[in-house]
Amino acid sequence: MPLDIYDYEELLERARKQLPEVVFEKKRFEMPQVEIFIEGRRTIVQNWGEILSRLNREGKHVIRFMNRELATAGTEGGGRVIFSGVFNRKILESVLGKYVDTYVKCRECEKPDTKLEKEGRLPFLQCEACGARYSVPPI
């Protein structure tokens, strides 16, 4: 049957039926709420392990980013991270949100199914959902 017999809507519906259902899912990426307590002049994030597993990133990379953004020093250990200085939860969540936008979420499809790769000295973000690949700023 020649293609000119089909109308546009029929062809579009036929193409959509051939795509996997995963393409149409709109899941929202949610970060867990940062659980902190302040001890003297130090801020301790208690649920650091949960945050890292949700981000699917190495702790060293995230801490380097946060240290730079907060202009402080942070050390990781025992499923938590300790930052020198007093920071409230909103500040920490804001910095983590900036990290997610830059190093976790895909710019094309907005999904968090990405991984960081290094090619030489340049870091790249590779999306496993849509296949997009682009460079990200080094830390």
Phi and psi in degrees as a GROMACS rama.xvg file:
@    title "Ramachandran Plot"
@    xaxis  label "Phi"
@    yaxis  label "Psi"
@TYPE xy
-65.6898  150.541  PRO-2
-68.502  -24.6291  LEU-3
-71.1917  -10.4121  ASP-4
-78.2277  -32.5835  ILE-5
-75.9637  145.642  TYR-6
-93.0072  169.632  ASP-7
-58.8836  -44.1182  TYR-8
-62.0043  -40.5547  GLU-9
-65.043  -42.9768  GLU-10
-64.8168  -40.4145  LEU-11
-63.5142  -44.6011  LEU-12
-64.285  -39.44  GLU-13
-64.1879  -41.0577  ARG-14
-66.7813  -40.5168  ALA-15
-63.8232  -36.9822  ARG-16
-65.9786  -24.8063  LYS-17
-83.6362  -12.2  GLN-18
-83.7946  148.002  LEU-19
-68.8661  152.222  PRO-20
-62.1202  -27.3018  GLU-21
-58.6575  -31.1492  VAL-22
-62.9971  -30.9569  VAL-23
-92.3383  -7.5702  PHE-24
-71.6884  137.06  GLU-25
-119.886  77.193  LYS-26
-87.0384  136.406  LYS-27
-91.5311  131.337  ARG-28
-77.8354  122.908  PHE-29
-120.735  128.343  GLU-30
-83.8235  142.77  MET-31
-68.3363  150.68  PRO-32
-66.7669  134.484  GLN-33
-71.3106  124.573  VAL-34
-102.062  114.834  GLU-35
-124.074  159.566  ILE-36
-144.433  150.734  PHE-37
-107.607  129.761  ILE-38
-126.989  103.033  GLU-39
66.6794  -121.224  GLY-40
-104.756  25.4662  ARG-41
-123.714  144.102  ARG-42
-111.344  126.281  THR-43
-113.166  124.529  ILE-44
-95.7918  114.104  VAL-45
-78.8837  -34.9939  GLN-46
-99.4712  39.9611  ASN-47
-61.4037  -41.0446  TRP-48
-61.3483  -40.9933  GLY-49
-64.7669  -41.4517  GLU-50
-62.5164  -46.0787  ILE-51
-64.4083  -39.0395  LEU-52
-67.2044  -35.1368  SER-53
-68.4777  -38.5086  ARG-54
-76.0803  -25.3408  LEU-55
59.7438  47.2799  ASN-56
-134.063  159.93  ARG-57
-73.8205  142.405  GLU-58
-61.6445  -36.8207  GLY-59
-60.6943  -40.2677  LYS-60
-66.7485  -45.2268  HIS-61
-66.545  -41.4917  VAL-62
-65.0458  -41.0895  ILE-63
-58.7288  -43.1598  ARG-64
-62.7387  -48.0692  PHE-65
-65.7707  -38.612  MET-66
-60.0208  -42.4237  ASN-67
-66.166  -44.2651  ARG-68
-70.0401  -36.4378  GLU-69
-90.1762  -7.72431  LEU-70
54.5708  52.3434  ALA-71
-146.783  -174.192  THR-72
-115.511  139.655  ALA-73
-135.127  142.948  GLY-74
-127.735  145.692  THR-75
-107.694  144.968  GLU-76
175.086  138.762  GLY-77
64.1128  34.1382  GLY-78
74.1813  15.6661  GLY-79
-142.828  168.167  ARG-80
-131.771  143.061  VAL-81
-118.192  121.428  ILE-82
-105.454  137.468  PHE-83
-75.3411  124.029  SER-84
114.432  166.033  GLY-85
-103.639  119.975  VAL-86
-131.314  137.009  PHE-87
-85.7489  169.18  ASN-88
-61.1918  -38.9865  ARG-89
-62.5708  -39.77  LYS-90
-64.4573  -46.6167  ILE-91
-64.1105  -40.5142  LEU-92
-67.5674  -34.0052  GLU-93
-65.2161  -43.6628  SER-94
-67.067  -41.1092  VAL-95
-63.9549  -36.7941  LEU-96
-62.6446  -39.5548  GLY-97
-64.5302  -39.8831  LYS-98
-62.5524  -45.4674  TYR-99
-60.3155  -45.5331  VAL-100
-62.5608  -34.0797  ASP-101
-89.1315  -41.3885  THR-102
-117.909  0.612358  TYR-103
-123.429  -54.5581  VAL-104
-76.2265  140.256  LYS-105
-73.9117  136.598  CYS-106
-70.3011  -26.8521  ARG-107
-82.8688  -54.1493  GLU-108
-107.821  -3.82057  CYS-109
66.037  14.2978  GLU-110
-92.3399  150.38  LYS-111
-87.4495  9.36839  PRO-112
-81.8888  67.6063  ASP-113
-127.585  165.851  THR-114
-140.519  149.133  LYS-115
-90.0934  132.795  LEU-116
-128.728  149.668  GLU-117
-112.38  134.454  LYS-118
-123.599  101.722  GLU-119
70.9203  -121.263  GLY-120
-103.264  -0.994544  ARG-121
-98.2472  128.856  LEU-122
-85.0565  141.707  PRO-123
-126.667  148.168  PHE-124
-104.881  121.431  LEU-125
-110.452  119.34  GLN-126
-86.386  126.747  CYS-127
-86.7835  -10.942  GLU-128
-86.7845  -49.9957  ALA-129
-111.048  -11.3288  CYS-130
89.1446  0.569086  GLY-131
-65.159  149.285  ALA-132
-145.474  129.023  ARG-133
-153.791  160.294  TYR-134
-80.0549  149.498  SER-135
-123.765  157.795  VAL-136
-66.2808  138.151  PRO-137
-72.4513  154.776  PRO-138
